[in-house]
Amino acid sequence: MRLAGFVNQPYAAGMVGFGSGSRRSMLLTALMAAIVVVLAFLQYQWSIQVSEAERDRMQRALDNSVRQFREDFNRELRQVGRALQPSLFGFAEDDGLSYARRFEDWRQRSSYAGLVRSVFFLKFDAGRAANLIELNPDRGGFESADWPDRLRNLQGLLRGPPERRDRPGRPAINPFTWTILYEGPVLAQVVLENIEPGAPRGRRAMNRRAQGYVVVELDRDFLRDALLPDLAARHFGGPDGLVFQVWVMEDDQSLYHSHPESSSDISGADAREPLLWSQEELAMRLAGRRGAAGAPGSRGAGGRQRPRGGASRGGLGGPAPGPDPVLRPRGVRDFILSPPGAAAWELVVRHGEGSLEQVVAAYRNRNLAVSFGVLLLLCMSMGMILVSAQRAQRLAKAQMEFVAGVSHELRTPLAVICSAAENLADGVVGAKEQVTRYGTLIRDEGRRLTGMVEQTLQFAAGQSNRKTYQLKRHGVEEIVEKALHQSAPAIENADYRLEKTVDADLPAVEVDAAALSQSLQNLIGNAVKYGGANRWVGVRAEAAEAPGGEREVRISVEDKGLGIRSQDLPHVFDPFFRGEQATVRQIHGTGLGLSLARDAVVAMGGRISVKTSPGEGSTFTIHLPAASANGAPPTESS
């Protein structure tokens, strides 16, 4: 057995290599798992940082859009105020033509000519009674008018001179700026009395009584339907429409809503800003400007100081301090102020998908899902690589066992054949009985050798997908008889007792008769090898009902031998697999018989099941679907 010892030496060395390879695989797996955990942690931290940076960027962009929206809205009102600004030196009767020209010029230049609905002058007579006159642009002057019904609620506010109780003679509404009254809405500004000839200039000239009001009525419908939607689309729009929901609130009522079909709940708004300046804000800005007089660029600490930037006389000049650096009117008269305590218009903005926090959270969750999905795919890929490597190791081990087993299996019949042939050729055997016995021995060993070669070729054909099956209707009993006839020598030589049970009137099956017969021979040969001391093999064919309700034919091969261990049971149909008992008991075989039988039965539309109990035996059952009753009659097996 020098050849078998030579083959088994590299096999043992290979087992050592496989053991060390398994340890390396475990270490590599642990290392890669640790790397994946670290990557997941870093990915999570990175996603948090990116989402926070994205939230800050979106908030800054939103704040800038709000400032731009506010500036553009105020710019439109300031253009109206500049066009209709009353003179500091009073109002004369012939100012109507000038107002008409300026009003018409503004309408020609403005993109929102419908913003102003009408222009009034509320003039006080000698008894301080108010007389209302309305600008008629077509005739170029003011004409007497009655209070419109739509402005009746303003009549009480503007019916008398705007005197302040604490400082008589001084107007409560600043004469140098426009004040918005939201009840109209209207822009109103005090007009001081005319300066008499020879009157002193300077501060004393400012202590004049109010001559009346200039009242510019704004069109509320135009604001809601034209100006505000245009500004919202300009500053909060995207390629697919508005990204944000935009409200302009007047107290608790909505003057404008960009999405009237959706909820009007403004809770959780991302930004809220008043559209117009209040008198308190103007005072704070002016105080801040005066406080900056000692800043670098002024002329000195003791004299008159002028901020760097060249403020014009009577104006603010230079960069404007305060919370809104975008609003930089040229002077005090360019401001549109809200009266103290008024329900000012407020700009409210919220993202269309809820709020910036919700949008950023969804963005973060989406990034985390994608990142962890990539990591999961990486883990699955690594797992598949490791599983493939382990399967390759098991396959290599099984192939080495196959080579070792086949080398021994081939050597034995070849040695017997060669020895018998040499005895016959040398004339050592002369008697007729001896010649017959030697011929039988050569025949049996040749068949055994042919069977091993045939199994190897069948396995190779199956692996290359070149194995084909000719499915025809056949009777089961004839196929069973053929398989038993082919297996009879092996059963008789092993001194086994065969018990055959075939039910009558079995339905036909559509199979390849030769392939099914060979599969049964493989199962019978396996039962003979592992039958143990009982030396009994049972073959049974019966009709039964499949789990789905269809009829099937079951062909069972049973032994009362060693049985199969639970750890070996999942691998009994694997190519080249041979259990530990086969190695310990030195049972000859290639480990291909069950694999070939399973592949052939599955290819013919059936399946093989196994029931086993260690020490009590095993039962392998072929399940084949019964052929339809209206098919062709069974074909006799050859």
Salt bridges, closest charged atoms under 4 A:
GLU54 OE2 - ARG57 NH2 2.53
GLU71 OE2 - ARG75 NH2 3.25
GLU71 OE2 - ARG78 NH2 2.91
ASP72 OD1 - ARG75 NH1 2.37
ASP72 OD2 - ARG234 NH1 3.11
ASP72 OD2 - HIS235 NE2 2.59
GLU93 OE2 - LYS123 NZ 2.48
GLU104 OE1 - ARG107 NH2 2.78
ASP105 OD2 - ARG109 NE 2.89
GLU143 OE2 - ARG139 NH1 3.08
ASP149 OD1 - ARG152 NE 3.36
ASP166 OD2 - ARG164 NH2 3.13
GLU217 OE2 - ARG150 NE 2.47
ASP221 OD1 - ARG224 NH2 2.81
ASP225 OD1 - ARG224 NE 3.38
ASP230 OD2 - ARG234 NH2 3.46
GLU250 OE1 - ARG220 NH1 2.94
GLU281 OE2 - ARG70 NH2 3.73
ASP324 OD2 - ARG70 NH1 2.68
ASP334 OD1 - ARG82 NE 2.79
ASP334 OD2 - ARG330 NE 3.72
GLU346 OE1 - ARG272 NH2 3.18
GLU357 OE2 - ARG55 NH1 3.62
GLU409 OE1 - ARG448 NH2 2.68
GLU409 OE2 - HIS588 ND1 2.64
ASP444 OD1 - ARG443 NE 3.35
GLU445 OE1 - ARG448 NH1 3.73
GLU481 OE2 - LYS500 NZ 2.01
ASP503 OD1 - ARG540 NH2 3.99
GLU542 OE1 - ARG540 NE 3.29
GLU552 OE2 - ARG554 NE 2.67
GLU552 OE2 - HIS623 ND1 3.10
ASP568 OD2 - ARG565 NE 3.23
ASP574 OD2 - HIS571 ND1 3.12
GLU580 OE1 - ARG565 NH2 2.96
ASP599 OD1 - ARG598 NE 2.93
